[in-house]
Structures are given as structure tokens and as C-alpha cells.
Amino acid sequence: MKFSFAISAIVAAFAAAQNSQSPIDLPVLKTVPNQANLSFVFGPAPAVIAHDNHTIKATWNAGANSRLTLNGKAYKSVQFHTHYPSEHTVSGKQYPFEVHFVHSDKDSNLAVVGVFFDVKENAKANPFMQQFLSGFSSLHKPGDNFTVASLDPSSLKLSVKNTNAYRYKGSLTTPPFTEGVEWTVLEEVQTMSTAQFDEYKHVMHETNAREVQPLNGRTVTFLAKDRAQC
């Protein structure tokens, strides 16, 4: 089932008129050096995980444990949320799940790191997802939430040293679809078990992926992990 955006016709028309919308289909590209000096790190922090109607969102004050730097500008990690199936695609391939780690600089400019997840029946439980799902039994309706004393994405080993990364300029993928967002989508695909995915879908019954948007001449770069700075 397609994610139904409850927005006015005015907002929808405004978004349609924009030229730098997200998500996009990421093309196959040759890697280039990380000239944007992109780096990021994720560490443990207390988090409030909430049913946010169209997604599940974890809000935290991660401080120095989780941060992103791009072109000399520092961003702090403020929240992450989930989409199923994935919003971004790679040469038309869509993954079952995508997590968006949202960062904000001192002027409230946004940079988002997208992480794909595949689902495998015989896979071991993903440690990060296990923490994330730990209180899902209490999420019955929008507004319900629970607290995780220490939610730790470091088990995912998210780093530009470990994976190639797509970079482009886009937008929020939910209303009001604000543009000017710096996007980084990691090539490396994480894995979760079928049981974990089923537990997630038991709470989020409907899909919530926005349709792929036109590239409109934008440049997508593919940063090589072996040349990346960290």
C-alpha cells in the first residue's frame, strides 16, 4: 500500500514544482575521492522512540557521540526514523527498509544519512534493531512512546571508512518537502532478521515510502571508502 500523505493541495502543488526533491533512484557510478571531507560517527545515547503516525522516530541528544562533518560544517545528530520499503533505490532496486539519521547544524540546516536494510530469514538478530524494537509492544497508536537508556548504532559500523557513499542535494521526503537537505546514502546494506521485520510491521501496518522523484539534472557523486577521510 502506498504511503498516503495527508497534505493540502497547495502543499502538494508546491512540492511538485520544486526541482530538488527526494528520494531519488541512485545510478551506478564510478567512485570519486571524498573531496567534500565527509565524515560521521554514531555512538550510544538515551533515546525516546515514538509512534509518529507515519513513521517510528527516535529522538535523542547524542552530543559528541554522534556527529557529521561536511565541507567543514559540523552537524549534530538529532533523530532517526524509518521507512519501509526503502525510499531511495539503486538502479531501480528497492530494499525492504531504510533508516534516515537526521543531523542539524547551528543554523538548522539538515544533513541526512540513509542506511539500507535487507531482510533475511536465517539472519541473526541485528543488535541495533533489537534495541530499537525493545519496547515496540507499547506502541499501539500515534503518540505512544518508550525510552531506551542507551541506544547504540555503533554496532552497524557506519563510517565512510567502511562503505562507499552516494552524495546529492535533495529535500525532506515528508511534508513540507523542504529542499536544501544534504543527502548521504550508504552503499553497504545492513541485515535484519525476518522476525525483527515482522515485529516492526506489527506496529507499522502500512508502507511509508515516498515515490522516487526526478533527478532534474542534479549531480550524484559516489564517494570511495578507500579514499575517504574520517
Summary of the structure (lengths in Angstrom):
residues: 230
radius of gyration: 16.9
end to end distance: 39.8
largest distance: 46.5
contacts: 713
relative contact order: 0.27
helix: 16%
strand: 37%
